[in-house]
């Protein structure tokens, strides 16, 4: 009988601590808060509440310094290291478990209507990287700091340089 009480107590305290940790993480990390604002604006966009979605997007820009289009398709596990300077165009697609650091731009080339990047699963994008135009970043790719990616990157590679080369 005491074993049942001990395990029940352990479960309840573990659950309480995980809830506390969740709220601490949400309110202390600007990256998590920026993703949370994007998720809310995207939810409003899918419910066809475009004006409210734009208001939440503008709040995200002003509060966190991060411009993520409310109609971008971003899958689960998306993480932002530091939200300042991040720009993700509205039509971009980002897969599961991707990490983006500060000052990253993901969007179309200026003056061209070619398309936007498609970023697949488990991609790490370093500080200051630019991914521009219609290109596909495959699974398990690392993009180095300040790299400029203008063409496709194959799976399990590292892309560095201006313009980016695979290694």
C-alpha positions in Angstrom: 0.0 0.0 0.0 2.8 2.4 0.8 4.4 1.7 -2.6 1.2 2.8 -4.3 1.2 6.0 -2.3 4.8 6.7 -3.0 4.5 6.2 -6.8 1.3 8.3 -6.9 3.1 11.1 -5.0 6.1 10.9 -7.3 3.8 11.1 -10.3 1.9 14.1 -9.0 5.1 16.0 -8.0 6.7 15.2 -11.4 3.6 16.5 -13.2 3.6 19.7 -11.1 7.3 20.3 -11.8 6.8 19.8 -15.6 3.9 22.2 -15.7 6.0 24.8 -13.7 8.9 24.3 -16.0 6.7 24.7 -19.1 5.4 28.0 -17.9 8.9 29.2 -16.9 10.2 28.3 -20.3 7.3 30.1 -22.1 7.7 33.3 -20.1 11.5 33.4 -19.9 12.5 32.4 -23.4 11.8 35.0 -26.2 12.4 32.3 -28.8 9.6 30.1 -27.4 7.3 33.1 -27.0 7.9 34.1 -30.7 7.1 30.6 -31.9 4.0 30.7 -29.7 2.9 34.0 -31.2 3.5 32.5 -34.7 1.4 29.4 -33.9 -1.5 31.6 -32.7 -1.4 33.9 -35.7 -1.3 30.8 -38.0 -4.3 29.3 -36.2 -6.2 32.6 -36.7 -5.2 32.6 -40.4 -6.5 29.0 -40.8 -9.8 30.1 -39.2 -9.9 32.9 -41.9 -9.5 35.7 -39.3 -6.9 37.5 -41.4 -7.0 40.9 -39.6 -6.5 39.3 -36.2 -3.7 37.1 -37.6 -1.9 40.2 -38.9 -2.3 42.0 -35.6 -0.6 39.0 -33.8 2.1 39.0 -36.4 2.8 42.7 -35.9 2.8 42.1 -32.1 5.5 39.4 -32.7 7.5 41.9 -34.7 7.3 44.6 -32.1 7.8 42.5 -29.0 10.3 39.9 -30.2 11.9 41.5 -33.3 11.0 38.5 -35.4 8.9 38.6 -38.6 7.3 35.2 -39.3 4.6 35.2 -41.9 1.3 34.0 -40.5 0.7 31.8 -43.5 4.1 30.0 -43.4 3.9 26.3 -43.0 6.1 25.4 -40.0 5.9 21.8 -38.6 6.3 20.7 -35.0 9.6 21.0 -33.1 10.5 24.4 -34.5 13.0 26.2 -32.3 14.4 29.7 -32.3 17.6 30.5 -30.5 17.3 34.3 -30.4 14.3 35.8 -32.3 15.9 39.2 -33.1 16.2 39.8 -36.9 14.5 36.6 -38.1 12.5 37.0 -41.3 10.5 34.1 -42.7 8.3 34.8 -45.7 4.7 33.8 -45.6 4.9 31.1 -48.2 7.9 29.3 -46.8 7.7 25.6 -45.7 9.8 24.4 -42.7 9.8 20.7 -41.6 10.0 19.0 -38.2 12.7 19.7 -35.6 14.4 22.7 -37.2 16.4 25.2 -35.3 17.0 28.8 -36.4 19.4 31.3 -34.8 19.2 35.1 -34.9 19.3 37.3 -38.1 18.2 34.5 -40.4 16.3 35.4 -43.6 14.2 32.8 -45.4 12.4 34.2 -48.5 12.2 35.0 -52.2 14.8 36.7 -54.2 14.0 40.4 -54.6 12.2 41.3 -57.8 11.7 37.7 -58.9 8.6 35.5 -58.6 10.5 32.2 -58.7 9.2 30.8 -55.4 10.3 30.4 -51.8 12.6 27.9 -50.0 11.4 24.5 -48.8 13.3 23.4 -45.7 12.8 19.7 -44.7 13.3 18.0 -41.3 16.1 18.5 -38.7 17.8 21.4 -40.3 20.1 23.8 -38.3 20.4 27.3 -39.6 23.3 29.3 -38.2 23.3 33.0 -37.3 23.0 35.4 -40.1 22.3 32.8 -42.8 20.2 33.8 -45.8 18.1 31.2 -47.8 16.7 32.9 -50.9 14.7 31.8 -53.9 13.3 28.5 -54.9 15.5 26.0 -53.3 15.1 22.8 -51.3 17.1 22.1 -48.1 17.0 18.3 -47.5 17.0 16.4 -44.2 19.8 16.7 -41.6 21.5 19.7 -43.1 23.6 22.3 -41.2 23.8 25.8 -42.7 26.7 27.7 -41.4 26.7 31.2 -40.0 26.4 34.0 -42.7 26.0 31.5 -45.5 23.9 32.5 -48.5 22.0 29.6 -49.9 20.7 30.1 -53.4 20.4 26.5 -54.7 19.4 23.0 -53.4 21.4 21.4 -50.6 21.4 17.6 -50.5 20.7 15.5 -47.3 23.3 15.1 -44.5 25.6 18.0 -45.8 27.0 21.2 -44.4 26.5 24.4 -46.4 28.9 27.3 -45.8 30.1 30.3 -47.7 28.8 33.0 -50.0 27.3 31.6 -52.1 26.9 28.4 -50.1 28.9 25.3 -51.1 28.2 21.8 -49.8 30.8 19.9 -47.7 
